[in-house]
Amino acid sequence: MNPAALAVALLLLAAAGPAPKCRVTGVLGGKKVMLTHCAAAYYDSSHGVTLWFSASPISWEELTLFETNAYPKPTDPAGKPRTMMHLMFCPGGGKAKPDPKAVESVEVGIEYAEAPMLSRQWVFDPRKDKEFVFEKLSGDLKPGGRLAGLAIGAKISDKLLYSWKIDFDLPLPQKDAAAGPACGSSK
């Protein structure tokens, strides 16, 4: 690569900021999983966030669509089911500063590719439910900001164990999603 092209490539990478970091380890319906691909959608009008974690890569087209509609696709570009998890919540309780104590509600959706009957969806209140807890939550809730956190949890459903440790540090998209969680007061 010529020096000018290399310089442009390095500038573009620097402008994009640090790469997303995500790792979900756990057990879904008694089956071990690791999800290492992720994306975020940001609903600026109320500081709502949807996070998407996947065992398989997320294509550029899927990422662009997700950042716009905050709806994670349960299938990959080839139409195959995904093993994935999504979180939909208000990291600052409607304010621009994330605070684990301010999160009142977290929608958790789980899809398991090899066994669709193990898929689940729940809503937790981390202030009361010990089944889902944010141990850390930080960042800057604005277009182009970042959101980082650590969440743990476990739930028994139909006598099957669902447990997770979610570690993430993601850039928020530059553009506002068309939909997302309503977080009450804003700004």
C-alpha positions in Angstrom: 0.0 0.0 0.0 1.4 3.4 -0.9 2.1 5.8 2.0 -0.8 8.2 1.1 -3.4 5.4 1.0 -2.0 4.0 4.3 -2.3 7.5 5.9 -6.0 7.8 4.7 -6.8 4.3 6.0 -5.3 5.1 9.4 -7.2 8.4 9.6 -10.5 6.6 8.8 -9.8 3.9 11.5 -8.9 6.6 14.0 -12.1 8.6 13.2 -14.2 5.4 13.8 -12.8 5.1 17.3 -12.0 1.9 19.1 -13.5 -1.2 17.8 -16.6 -2.6 19.5 -15.8 -5.0 22.4 -18.4 -7.6 23.2 -18.4 -11.0 24.8 -21.5 -12.8 26.1 -20.7 -16.1 27.8 -23.3 -18.3 29.3 -25.8 -21.1 29.1 -29.0 -20.9 27.1 -31.5 -23.6 27.9 -28.7 -25.8 29.2 -26.4 -25.2 26.2 -23.1 -23.3 26.5 -22.8 -20.2 24.2 -20.3 -17.5 23.4 -21.5 -14.4 21.4 -18.6 -12.2 20.2 -20.3 -10.1 17.5 -22.3 -7.0 18.5 -24.0 -3.8 17.4 -25.9 -0.9 19.0 -28.9 1.1 18.0 -29.5 4.4 19.7 -32.8 6.2 20.1 -31.6 9.7 20.8 -35.0 11.4 21.6 -35.1 9.4 24.9 -31.6 8.0 25.2 -32.8 4.4 24.7 -30.4 1.7 23.5 -30.8 -1.7 21.9 -27.8 -4.0 21.9 -27.5 -7.0 19.7 -25.0 -9.8 20.4 -24.6 -12.7 17.9 -22.5 -15.9 17.6 -22.2 -15.3 13.9 -20.8 -12.1 12.2 -23.2 -9.2 11.5 -22.9 -8.0 7.9 -22.6 -4.3 7.0 -26.1 -4.4 5.5 -27.5 -5.9 8.7 -25.7 -3.4 10.8 -27.0 -0.5 8.8 -30.6 -1.8 9.0 -30.3 -2.5 12.8 -28.9 1.0 13.5 -32.0 2.4 11.7 -34.8 0.2 13.1 -33.3 -1.3 16.3 -34.7 -4.7 15.4 -32.1 -7.5 15.4 -32.6 -10.1 12.6 -32.9 -13.6 14.0 -31.4 -15.0 10.7 -28.1 -14.4 9.0 -27.8 -13.1 5.3 -28.1 -16.7 4.1 -31.4 -17.2 6.0 -30.0 -19.5 8.7 -31.2 -19.0 12.2 -28.8 -17.1 14.6 -27.8 -17.8 18.1 -28.2 -14.3 19.6 -29.3 -12.1 22.4 -30.6 -8.5 22.5 -31.0 -6.0 25.3 -33.4 -3.1 25.0 -33.1 -0.6 27.9 -32.6 3.0 29.0 -29.0 3.2 30.3 -29.6 6.5 32.1 -33.2 6.2 32.9 -34.0 8.9 30.3 -30.9 10.9 31.0 -27.7 11.2 28.8 -25.4 9.7 31.6 -25.5 5.9 32.0 -26.1 4.8 35.6 -26.7 1.2 36.6 -29.0 2.4 39.4 -31.2 4.3 36.9 -32.1 1.3 34.7 -35.7 0.4 35.4 -36.5 -2.1 32.7 -34.4 -4.4 30.4 -36.0 -6.4 27.7 -33.9 -9.5 27.1 -34.5 -11.6 24.0 -32.6 -14.9 23.3 -32.6 -16.9 20.1 -30.8 -20.3 19.9 -30.1 -21.4 16.3 -29.9 -25.2 16.9 -33.0 -25.4 19.1 -35.6 -22.7 18.4 -37.8 -24.0 21.3 -35.1 -22.7 23.7 -35.6 -19.1 22.6 -37.0 -16.8 25.3 -37.9 -13.2 26.0 -38.2 -11.5 29.4 -38.4 -8.1 30.9 -36.4 -7.5 34.1 -36.3 -4.6 36.6 -32.6 -4.6 37.6 -33.4 -2.5 40.7 -35.6 -5.4 42.1 -34.8 -8.5 40.1 -31.6 -10.3 41.0 -32.0 -12.3 37.8 -30.5 -9.4 35.8 -28.0 -7.0 37.3 -25.8 -4.3 35.7 -22.5 -4.4 37.6 -21.1 -1.5 35.5 -22.5 1.0 33.1 -20.7 4.0 31.6 -20.3 6.1 28.5 -21.8 9.1 26.8 -25.3 8.7 25.4 -25.4 10.7 22.2 -25.0 10.0 18.5 -21.4 8.9 18.0 -20.9 8.3 21.8 -20.1 5.1 23.5 -21.7 2.7 26.0 -19.8 0.2 28.1 -21.0 -2.2 30.7 -21.0 -5.5 32.5 -24.2 -7.4 33.2 -24.8 -10.7 34.8 -27.9 -12.8 35.3 -29.6 -16.2 35.5 -33.1 -17.5 35.2 -34.7 -20.9 35.2 -37.4 -21.3 32.5 -39.2 -24.6 31.9 -36.6 -26.3 34.3 -33.8 -25.1 32.0 -30.9 -22.8 33.0 -30.4 -19.5 31.2 -27.3 -17.6 32.5 -25.2 -14.9 31.1 -22.2 -12.6 31.6 -22.4 -9.7 29.2 -19.3 -7.5 28.8 -19.5 -4.7 26.2 -17.9 -1.4 25.1 -19.7 -0.2 21.9 -19.8 2.9 19.8 -23.2 4.4 19.4 -24.3 5.1 15.8 -23.9 8.6 14.4 -27.6 8.5 13.3 -30.6 8.2 15.4 -32.7 5.0 15.1 -36.3 5.4 14.0 -37.5 3.5 17.1 -36.3 2.3 20.4 -37.2 2.1 24.1 -39.1 5.1 25.4 -37.2 6.3 28.4 -39.3 9.1 29.9 -37.5 12.4 30.6 -34.8 13.3 28.2 -31.7 15.6 27.8 
